[in-house]
């Protein structure tokens, strides 16, 4: 699977440290390799939030929201639980 980042995703990562950005990149790669293989979803912690909206976790606090579009995972937002809930309400 290919990985793309929406502008909103890049903006949401602007306050993150270098070590957090490294963890985000690793989680994105793991998500791309596990997506579509339900038995490995639990290990990567992928959850369906809507018809075509998913989340994966980076550690305990950071969540990445993404969509699947024609063989490409498009990451759209990152934040903690409260931030992602507010994003989903918009």
Secondary structure, DSSP 8 states (H G I E B T S, - for coil): -EEEE-HHHHHHTTT--HHHHHHHHHHHHHHHHHTT-HHHHHHHTEEEEETTEEEEEETTTEEEEEEEETTEEEEEEEE-HHHHHHHHH-
